[in-house]
Amino acid sequence: MTASSSAIISFWPVPALPWTVVLLVVVFAIATLVFFRITHRVEGEYFDSNGVRLHYTAQGEGEPVVLLHGFAVNADLNWRLPGITQALA
């Protein structure tokens, strides 16, 4: 063996590879479960606004409050998970 090929062999953690793969699979599975748990959409209703189907929920009593989320997020991440909808209801 040459010096460069032995350095490559000693650098590559072959015995740790199976544990690394298992760890990555477990971390990915947990992250997927957490993602789907926090992004679970609550039951609600839909209405048509000029051809656009919009989802909404009606919660609580009293003076109505309209909360609008931004692009690439949903109401569950913005307001349900942090407890804002519960505090307003």
Residue pairs with C-beta under 8 A, 6 or more apart in sequence:
1 9
13 20
38 76
38 77
38 81
39 74
39 76
39 77
40 76
41 55
41 74
41 75
41 76
42 57
42 75
42 76
42 80
43 57
44 55
44 56
44 57
44 58
45 55
45 56
45 57
45 58
46 53
46 54
46 55
46 56
47 53
47 54
47 56
48 54
57 75
59 85
59 88
59 89
60 85
60 88
60 89
61 89
65 88
67 75
67 78
67 79
67 84
67 85
69 75
69 77
69 78
69 79
70 78
75 85
78 84
79 85
80 86
